[in-house]
Amino acid sequence: MKLRFISSALAAALFAATGSYAAVVDGGTIHFEGELVNAACSVNTDSADQVVTLGQYRTDIFNAVGNTSALI
């Protein structure tokens, strides 16, 4: 009886722990702000709204200060 209780408790603990690993993480939004100034070269934008596509990178590749991703 005691072994059955321990087995049931262990199984319940394992199922409870896996729920945190299966959580869905929603994405976020990044806005780049700045200004264009008159310098040695000029930039002509067709519209004020631009999209910067950075791609998707797993967070585990940034596990230490100074880590970088592959070039975009």
C-alpha positions as CSV (number, residue, x, y, z in Angstrom):
1,M,0.0,0.0,0.0
2,K,2.8,2.4,0.9
3,L,4.7,1.6,-2.3
4,R,1.5,2.3,-4.4
5,F,1.1,5.7,-2.6
6,I,4.7,6.6,-3.3
7,S,4.4,5.6,-7.0
8,S,1.1,7.6,-7.4
9,A,2.7,10.7,-5.7
10,L,5.8,10.4,-7.9
11,A,3.7,10.1,-11.1
12,A,1.6,13.1,-10.1
13,A,4.7,15.2,-9.4
14,L,6.1,14.3,-12.8
15,F,2.9,15.3,-14.6
16,A,2.7,18.6,-12.6
17,A,6.3,19.5,-13.5
18,T,5.9,18.9,-17.2
19,G,3.1,21.5,-17.4
20,S,5.6,24.4,-16.8
21,Y,7.8,23.2,-19.7
22,A,4.8,23.0,-22.1
23,A,3.8,26.6,-21.5
24,V,3.1,28.7,-24.7
25,V,5.2,31.9,-24.9
26,D,3.6,34.7,-26.7
27,G,5.8,36.9,-28.9
28,G,6.5,40.6,-28.4
29,T,6.9,43.7,-30.4
30,I,10.1,45.7,-31.0
31,H,10.0,49.2,-32.3
32,F,13.1,50.9,-33.7
33,E,13.2,54.6,-33.3
34,G,15.7,57.2,-34.6
35,E,16.1,60.0,-37.0
36,L,17.7,60.6,-40.4
37,V,20.1,63.5,-40.6
38,N,21.9,65.2,-43.5
39,A,25.3,63.5,-43.6
40,A,27.8,62.3,-46.3
41,C,25.1,60.0,-47.8
42,S,21.4,60.3,-48.1
43,V,18.6,57.8,-47.4
44,N,15.4,57.9,-49.4
45,T,12.5,56.2,-47.7
46,D,9.3,55.6,-49.7
47,S,7.3,55.7,-46.5
48,A,7.7,56.5,-42.9
49,D,6.6,53.0,-41.9
50,Q,9.4,50.4,-42.3
51,V,9.7,46.8,-41.2
52,V,13.0,45.3,-39.9
53,T,12.9,41.5,-40.2
54,L,15.3,39.9,-37.7
55,G,14.1,36.3,-37.9
56,Q,13.7,34.0,-35.0
57,Y,16.4,32.9,-32.6
58,R,16.2,30.5,-29.6
59,T,16.9,32.2,-26.3
60,D,19.3,29.4,-25.3
61,I,21.9,30.7,-27.7
62,F,22.1,33.9,-25.6
63,N,23.0,32.1,-22.3
64,A,25.9,34.4,-21.5
65,V,26.9,38.0,-21.8
66,G,28.4,38.8,-25.2
67,N,26.8,35.8,-27.1
68,T,25.7,36.7,-30.7
69,S,23.5,35.1,-33.3
70,A,24.4,34.4,-36.9
71,L,24.4,37.4,-39.2
72,I,21.0,38.4,-40.6
